[in-house]
Amino acid sequence: MKARINIVTSAQRKVIKQEIEKLYEEHAEAERNDMTRRILKTAVCVLNEQFGFGHDRAMKFISEFTKKLEESDRDIVFWEHIDRIVIDNLGLPFERDYTNNGQVISESMLEESKNA
């Protein structure tokens, strides 16, 4: 019986790694989009049922929500601004999100890194 052994070169490994990273990013992006869509639909449903939002007000909410999310891509301290309004001004019980060079770090992640 003969066995064939295929040796993967470092160039081939690099291509494989790049392809895996690309597929992972595509999958992660699809997951984020799905989650955002579901959260937005749930928020619109609550706004309709509890606060009487109709089509026009719901569409305005969706538009403003989308603009705010797009702003998060450009503003490296976006979540700190959001925390200032939501936690500090409104007093709502949310976990803070800190930023480190544009990367979001939640309080729990910050604590884990301190304990490590």
Residue pairs with C-beta under 8 A, 6 or more apart in sequence:
8 16
36 69
40 62
40 65
43 61
43 65
44 53
44 58
44 61
44 62
47 53
47 57
47 58
47 61
48 54
48 58
53 61
71 78
72 78
72 79
75 81
76 99
76 101
76 102
77 99
78 99
79 97
79 98
79 99
79 104
80 97
80 98
80 99
82 97
83 94
83 96
83 97
86 92
86 94
87 94
87 96
95 106
95 107
95 108
96 106
96 107
97 104
97 105
97 106
97 107
98 104
98 105
98 106
98 107
98 110
99 105
105 113
